[in-house]
Amino acid sequence: MDEVGYKVISESPKTVIWLVTSKCNLSCRHCYALPYRTEKDLGLNDILKLIDEASSIGVEHIHYTGGEPLMRDDIFDILNYTIAKGIEASIFTNATLINDYIARRLSDLDIAIYTSIDGHNKQVYESVRGSGTWVRFLRGIKLLNEYGLYIHMNISVNELNWRYVGDIVRKALELNASSISLIPSMPAGNALRNNVYIRPAHFEYAIKVAADVARELGIAISIWCTPFVPIITRSPYLSYRSCRDWDVLDISPSGRVLICDVLNIDVGNVVKLGIKGAWRVLKRNQLVKRIENPKLQEPCRSCQLRYFCKGGCYARAYLVLNNIEAPDPLCPRVHRFLLSMRVKKVLGSGT
């Protein structure tokens, strides 16, 4: 903060989240990244130049996701170069393409592996990921474990698996997960098309179950994109935060600089702007300023979490309510408030 209380804009992001490819070997029913499937991936030379700049301006971490990053033939060139430039690298993979060669190469780099476990058995997992994926996922995880890699497992909570969150957490531990997180499936992409994005009551149930299991097993679980967790439970075993003040730059497969990778709204192209220039354009964007300092509406305006939560997930608010400053409709308090407003509108203010 500066002397008058305004947040000072950093010169560069600390983390880059890079959808490094639009290609994927799966077509999951809950995937939000469908809009990126038509983008042309940046070439290796452009990526390496951007990694050079990232290193020179102090970027600390690049997280490569997609699509499926292992679909790129040059992914190990990218990972090697990132690490050689002194930047921490991690990768998000569905794990179904991992063979002994890939596991060994990843082990040589000693990077963190992020993956999704969206079911505790074949039936639930494949209802989300598709036929034949369960055995390939298990084989990939087995190989990663054999090579001693750090494996973070994320559970994307959706309408197909919310009842089984406790079982999925236990399965992740059985598979040697180094850490575990939950994320609510967003009403975007395939999840919207297939109507499987998570509903408020079901997500509330999943969070309570996760808290109970975490307490029972003595483990920590992080909850992504859900800063209103204390509205549901004050469990010391769950961690959460708001993304409105993150020093993170999101990049699409073709190099578009995204306000959020769920929203698919861009402010320019990183190849043309450079990372530092893209960051400057992003942080000065008027929509981003509204995201960082929203004019809170009820019930958020009078909520005790307002200074931390800041209205919850702005992407979900925009997708559902078409307003970047609207309250997060997944929050149970907001959900009940919106329902009451609809009832009042139907009944009339005089009843």
Summary of the structure (lengths in Angstrom):
residues: 351
radius of gyration: 20.4
end to end distance: 48.1
largest distance: 70.4
contacts: 1178
relative contact order: 0.12
helix: 45%
strand: 14%
